[in-house]
Amino acid sequence: MLLSFDLVGEILDELAEAFPPEFYQDLNGGISLLPECKEDPEAPPGELYVLGEYCSDQMGRYINLYYGSFAALARREGWTEEDWEEELYATLAHEFTHHIEGLAGERGLELKDAQFMEDFRARNGE
């Protein structure tokens, strides 16, 4: 099931409101749903998609989620609306974890993500 960009934005807004206010400390750029599909540059085309990113740069600290990446997976895997909600929540929680770890000077999830990519490359003979 392919949900519209606007409906996904509404779902994301509802999910974001469920997180404690403390999670938003110093997240001055907030959370954005962007229309594009972002493939992982380290994987073969169509294999892995970037669903979200935590950014900390000259523009501040913010979270981007990529509607097009979610839509690509939804098409490939035949998602239901419940699947959309679960994936949006999991991705938002993941990016919040990067944010909170960043504030604390920790890198645990960043290292775990790097290990995931290393394992992916090893499985795919790269």
Secondary structure, DSSP 4 states (H G I P E B T S, - for coil): -PPPHHHHHHHHHHHHHTS-GGGGTT-TTEEEEE----B-TTS-TTT-B--EEEEEETTEEEEEEEHHHHHHHHHHHT--HHHHHHHHHHHHHHHHHHHHHHHHT--HHHHHHHHHHHHHHHHTT-
